[in-house]
């Protein structure tokens, strides 16, 4: 689940709070031990398996509410609880954002149809540790430009993960994500960003999807981050609807959103939200 604008921000819950931005030294970044990272990987595997299940379920005629109910049942059957449900009043287990909706869409009775783009953001808390990840999928057939946007958004996430190394700068991650989007002239959402993750869904540091390479604090071993590019087919500008949650593009063009939780260690980066068989959801 995306966090709000870096620096002085309004979080998705509508509360204003001071957060870390890429150019500041971290106020408090909780470095995780190997044992704690293992716990996070277990929570993340529930998220990965849930997303894989939903990928198979999402089809023309299926409602967003049906996807949400299936996800909650799946997570609870694995001993977890949906992290998002009740989070600052969020009413569902998934954020389901359709077409021009960027993030934080509330599941409802809308039915999927051919040509749709759907972002599924899922969180699971297991033994007090959080896993957080998102996929964007397509209800075929879709327009070529929509498919290309989704492919580029996944590539931007991979670029961000590759930049997340011990000793690198936090700004390197956003610069890597932004560079992929800029190749295609896509809009990079700036009001919302990635974040630290651990026992809380949103921890320091904030991780924007834009920035300057070589800027910001040095990444340290044990940092666990949720990287989540939000890339628009059109401009970067977005706004929140009257429900107080759903973020949409100003120009009405589609947006893609993907996410993984990762652990950065001296041995390299670990993706914590893979499926239980080690594959991507």
Secondary structure, DSSP 4 states (H G I P E B T S, - for coil): --B--SSEEE-TTS-EEE---TTS--S---PPPHHHHHHHHHHHHHHHHHHHHHHHH--TT-BHHHHHHHHHHHHHHTT-EESSTTGGG--SSEEEEETTEEE-PBP-SPBP-TT-EEEEEEEEEETTEEEEEEEEEE-SS--HHHHHHHHHHHHHHHHHHHH--TTSBHHHHHHHHHHHHHHHTPEEP-S-BEEE-SSSSSEEEEE-S---TT-SPBP-TTEEEEE--EEESS-S-EEE-TTSS-EEETT---EEE-BEEEEEETTEEEESS--TTSS--
